[in-house]
Amino acid sequence: MRFASPAGWTPLSPDYDPWDPIRSLQRYGRHRLTSVELTVTHLCNMRCEHCAVGDSLTMKEAPHLPLNAILRRLDELEALETISLTGGEPTFREQTVREIIVPVLKYARSRGIRSQLNSNVTLDYERYEQIAPYLDVMHISFNYTQAADFHRVGFARTGRDVSPDASARMYERMMDNARRLSEGGLFVSAESMINFRTHEKIVDIHKLIVEMGCKRHEVHPMYPSSFASHLPMLTREQMLAAIDRLLDERDPAVWMLFGTLPLFACSDDPEERRLIRRLRTEPNVTVRNDPDGRNRVNVNLFSGDVYVTDFAAIPAFGNVRDERLEDVFERWQRHPFQQGVSCHCESAACCGPNLLVSNMYYRDVDFRTRRAIP
């Protein structure tokens, strides 16, 4: 089966990334709510050690809110450009695929909205085949060079024994599913974390991602927060060295997208500014500004709670059952936490640090007083 976006749609590319908040900021002169992420499940067949939402995973699913009520809230967003579906593993239950995921994706197509599904693609291929005709981006996590890595990382906190043979079969199925979806024409984007396990293997990880036919390789530093708070941090020097190695040896035909970097054009460190310049001038390489709280909120489809960030310890900021998403977003824009990182450097196309990066590296820095250094 062939999967393709509707005729006339602009292809996703380094020149067109509708998830980046810099686009709406440039268009409207301020941050607008152009992206919504929907949490469609709290179930998952894995327990990755770096999982951002590991603490919220459950063994039994609660009932969803009526989908029509959620779609009515999305209807209220005139500027909506992207929808992302996440979990848990969104495809864990076929019922969720049939009753939530496919209808939301069809809704997005009907409005000309781009869509992304965050999945580990370790289940049967037919599950993804149901979704792919209506999907723009299949986003997968890939931090491995072999099945042993997958077993070590993906089942680190299951609380039960998962045999190496069983996890090896899942690993092979994941790679085969990604390859088949790519060959069918779907835009598969593989995300890797730069962390204590991967920083010296990142080039080999990249090569496997290319072999799977992925059109984009996303790379983000791992921050030890929430579920992953026990994991060791890399030094800045290790992080920079890993990025340089990857840029040296990457496949230039594959779009490289870096995100959540703690490096900025206003840094007083010349080595960091050198790397930022390199990232900006390398062909087929982009640095995405963090969408959370800038142009995106997350809606929990069970409770209706609205969150403004995946990582920072900020509780729900509203609820869709009694509030418009636009109103929640505008209230967040006026919050002191958001005001503290609400900077924009036009010359660097930069929206500054998110709250996690700011708290970890720049707790006493006011980015609104800084300027990019040539």
Helices and strands as residue ranges (DSSP letters): H 21-28, E 35-39, G 54-56, H 67-75, E 82-86, H 94-96, I 97-101, H 102-111, E 114-118, H 125-131, G 132-134, E 137-141, H 147-154, H 164-183, E 187-194, H 202-211, E 216-221, G 226-228, H 236-249, E 255-259, H 270-281, E 285-288, E 296-300, E 305-307, E 318-319, H 325-333, H 336-340, G 346-348, H 355-361, G 367-369
